[in-house]
Amino acid sequence: MTIRAGKHLLSKTTAHLLSRARTSRCIFRAYFALPPLNHSTGLPTHAIYGFTNLLLKFLKQYRPEYVAVVLDAGRETFRNQMFAAYKGNRREPPADLIPQFPYFRRVLEGLQIALLELAGYEADDVIASVCHTIAGHGCDLVVVSSDKDFMQLVTDGIRLLDGAKDRWIGAAEVNGKFGVEPAKVIEVMGLMGDAVDNIPGVKGIGEKTAIGLIQRFGTLENLFSRLDEIEHLELRGAARLRRMLEDGRDAAFLSRDLATVRRDAPISISLEQLKFTGFDGEKLRRLFVELEFTNLAKLLENGRI
């Protein structure tokens, strides 16, 4: 079976997993990009409206055979137990976005897109675990996200798709970003950290230095077992770099653990459970009428959705 996805012709079955990162970006992009829209009762609806349109566009453009949206089940996960400040820099959502949250799930129900979540784990871990379960079963897997955290998952059978830019990310693109193969991305992140998720990394070491060190030493274990070689490298401030690494050893290994997505989250799912069978037209119609999305209701009625 073949389907056309964007500019690429993908053979075999294709499963798309829309990540929490991608879904959140859809919601916030819709919230900030669209002018305020309110139901006659005063309920803000512009984020719901934008989110719905983005998903409809995605489904029409990429025509997935199997698809799921994966969300965080809560803010606290095992990573917060490892490092209390993990993601501690995240802001609370805007006040007028909060009452819209329940409707995003109702949109997914009407579109009949599978929704996956698991308490105690991030959506990233659920996605990685589903990929691990399904990979090798004659299926091309696409994680719809531009989030660099997912680059560690890329293989011959797993790619990323930045849907907003229609940009596909494979091993070559990962190497272009991090200078290493996908499996080594977590080694680089262990050194450089990640400000977005408040992962500390080694203080004083940035992306360029982290990439250079992993290109040379391969893993954190090799690097820290051979620190005596650092001062002999042709690097400016090599002695200072060694001291930073010595002081930041524990932070580096902690940061790598925080950045590593789990592939063994206890979630049981089969490929057939993710099959996209089309919309529940009546459920969508009722939701559009309830939210006063008159134009979407008309498009649905006329078979143009």
N, C-alpha and C positions, 0 to 999 in steps of 0.2 A: 504494500500500500504506500502511496506517495501523497504528500500534501505540499502545497506551496506555502511557505512561511516567509513573508517579507520578500527579499530578493534571493532567497536560498531555496533550493528544492531539497527537502529532507526526505530520505528514504526510511523505511521501517516505521513502526509506531513512534509517535512523538508525544511526550508528556511534558506539559508546562507547569512549573511550580512557581506561583507568584509569592514572593517572599514577603515577610513582615516589613522589611525595609522598603520594598517597592510599593506595597499597599499603603504604608504610612505616607510615603512621598506623594502618592496619588491623592490621598485625603488632604494633606497640607497644601499641595499644589492647587487643588480645587478651592480650598478655603481662602488662600491668599490671592489667587488669580481672578476669581470671579467677584463681581460686585455683590453686596449683601442681597440676599433673597430670603424672604420670610413667608411662612404660611399665614393664612388669615388669622390664625390663633396667636401669632407672634413667634412660633417656632422657627429658628434659623434653619434654612434648608440648602444654602448655596454649596456647602461641602458635599452634601448627599447628591445633589444634582450633578456636580462636576465629577464626583467619583463614579456615578452611574454611567455618565457619558464616556469616561476614560475606559471603563471596563467594556462597554459596548464596542468602542473603537478597537480595543485590543482583540476581542473575540472575532470581529469582522475581518481585521487585517491578518491575523495569524491562524485563525481557524483551527484551534487545538483539538486533537482527538481526545486527549485526557488533560485535565487541568485541575489545579487545587490552589486555594489561597491559604497561606499558613500565617497564623497570628500568634503573638505572645499571649499566654493564658494569664499572665500577671507580671508585675514588675520585679518580684523577688524570684531568683533562681539560685542554683547551686553556686554560680559565680559570685554572688553577693556574700556567700559564706566563705569563699576563698579570699575575697577582697571586698571589704565593706563599702569602699568608695566606687566600686564598679558602676559605671553609668550614673554616678552621683551628680554629674553636671547637667543632666537633662532637665529642661524646663517643663513646667506643667502646661498642658494644652490651653489654648484660649478659652475663656469662660463660655462663649457662645458656640464653641465647637463641641463641648461635652454633651449637650442634650441631643446632638446629631448621631453620636456613636451607635446607639442601638439600631439605627436604620441601615447602617452599612451591612450588618449581618442580614437584615431583611432583604436588601438588594441582592446579596449573594444567594439567598434562598430562592428568590424569584428567578435569578439567572441559572439556578441549579448548578452552581459551582461548588465543589466539595470544599469544606472549611476544616482545616486541621489545626489543633492546638493541644498542648500538653502542659499541665501544671508542673512548675519546677524547672522547666526547660524553655530556652528561647526558641523562637520560630526558626532561627538558623540551625539549631540542633535537630529540630523535627525535619527540616528540609534535607539536611545531610543524612539523616537516618533513612528517610524515604528513598533518597537517591541510592544509598548503600543497598537497600532491600531490592529495589527495582533494577538497578544496573546489571547488565549482563543477560537480561531477559528479552533481547531483541528490541530494545527501546532506546531511542535518542532522548536524553533528558535535557531540558532547558530550564534553568533557574532564571526567572525574570527579575533581574536586579543589576544595578551597577555598583553595588556595595563591594568594596575590595575584600571584605571578610570571606566572601564566597569564592574568591579566586583560588583558594586552597583546594576546592572541590573539582576544579576543571580536569577532565581527562579526555580521552578520545570519544567517550560516549556522553560526557556532560559538558555543556557549554553554558555561558551566561548570555542573557539578552538584555541590553539596555533599551527597553521599549520606547522610551521618550526620544532616543536618538536613532532608533533602528540600527543599533550597533551590536554586532556579535563579538563575544569575547571567548577566545580559545587559548591554548597554551602559548601561542606566539604573542598575543596581546598581554597575557600575564607577564611573560618575560620582558616585554617592552615597558611594563609598569614597574616591576620589581627587580628585573635583571636576573631572575632565577626561575626555575621550573615551579609549577604550582605547588608541589609538595613542600617546597622550601619557603613559601610565603610566610608561614608561621614563625620560621626562624628569624626572618627579617623583622617581623612585627614584635617578636620578643625583645629585640634590641631597640627599635625605634618607638615602640608603643603605639597608641592610637588615641589622640585627643578626643575624638568623637565619642568613644566608649569609656573614656577616662582610664585607659590602660597605661600604666606609668612608663614602661620600657626602662632603659638605662639612662639616667640623667646625663644630659650633655651629648647624647648620640642621636643624630638625625637620620633621615632616610638614606642619604647618599652614603654616609659612613657605614650604616647598617648593611646596606646592599653590598658594599665592597668587602666587608668582613665575611658575610655569608658566601659570597662568590669564592672567596679564598679558602674558608675553613669548612663550609658546608653545613654544619650544625652547631648549636650552642655547646654541645658536649665537646666537640673537637676544638672549638674556639677557646673555651675556658680551660681545657687541658693543655693548651699550647700558648698560654699568655706570654711566655718568655720570648716568643717569636715576634710579638707586636713591636717591640722597640727596635727590631732589626728591619722592619718594613720601611720603605721609602715614603713615610707619611710625616707631614708636619705635625708636631705635637704628639709623636708616638708615645713618649713616656707618660704624658698626661692622659692619653687614650687608655693606656694600660691601667692606670690608677682608676679611671672612671669604670672600667670593666670590672676590676677587682671589687670596687665598692658596690657595683650594681649587679653582681652575680645573681643574688636571690631575686631581685626585681625582674631580671631577664627571664628566668625560668618561670616565675609567676606569670609574667606578661604573655609568654608563649602559651601557657596553659589556659589563660583567659581568652586568648585569641583563637584557640583551636576549637573548631566546631565538633560536637560529639556526633558520632555515627551510630551510637548504640542506644539512643533514646527508646524507651519501652513503648513504642507505638506500633500497632499492628494494622497494616493497610495493604491492600492488593491493588494492582494496576486497574482492575475492572471497577473498583470502587471510585476511581477518579475519572471514569469515562464521562465525557461531556455529551449529554443527550439532547441539548437544546433547552430553551427557556420554558418555564411554567408561565404561559401567557396570561392566564387568569389571575395568578398571584401577582404578577408584575402589574397587570392592569389595575387591580385593586390598590396596590401600593402607590402607583402613579396618581390615581384619583385622590387617594387619601392625602398625598403630599402636594396636590394641586400642580403636578407636572403635566399641564395640559398638552403641551407639544409632544412630549414623550408618549403620552397616552394615545394621541392621534397617530403617531408614527407606528406604534404597536398595533393599533386597530387596522391600519392600512397595510400591514405586513412589511413595513420598511425598517423594522428592527430585527 
